[in-house]
Amino acid sequence: MINKEENERPQCFDCGEEFSPRRLQLGYEYCLECGDGYAKKEAIRKSKCVAPAFNKGAYQYIGSVEDAKLVGR
């Protein structure tokens, strides 16, 4: 017996392309191409969110405004 839900393929919110139902089960709402674009933008944004924690210290990821206020102290 074939489950009807298995044959239905979700559609990407941006371009409307169909993508794998397994991808939707993992929590993705976009096809691979659109998701790749969002991932690149997020990687660029996060690369700008680093600062040295203290003088001559290693760089660390700054994820919030509160963390940014304490950097270098």
C-alpha positions, -999 to +999 in steps of 0.1 A: +000+000+000+014+034-010+010+062+015-005+093-002+016+116+019+049+100+007+041+109-029+033+146-021+064+167-024+067+200-005+073+233-024+100+258-018+087+291-003+110+312-026+110+296-060+081+271-058+103+241-068+094+208-053+120+192-030+124+160-010+099+153+019+129+141+039+144+176+037+111+190+051+112+164+080+146+178+089+131+213+092+141+229+060+115+250+041+136+257+010+150+237-019+187+231-020+195+260-043+176+286-022+188+271+010+224+274-003+219+311-009+206+317+026+234+296+041+260+317+023+244+350+035+244+337+071+280+326+069+291+360+057+270+377+085+285+354+111+321+360+099+316+397+108+306+388+143+340+380+158+363+400+181+392+394+204+380+386+239+408+405+256+442+420+247+463+395+227+435+370+230+420+347+204+390+359+184+356+346+195+321+346+181+300+374+194+263+363+192+245+391+211+246+428+220+253+419+256+284+399+246+296+428+224+294+452+253+318+430+273+344+424+246+378+438+254+372+443+291 
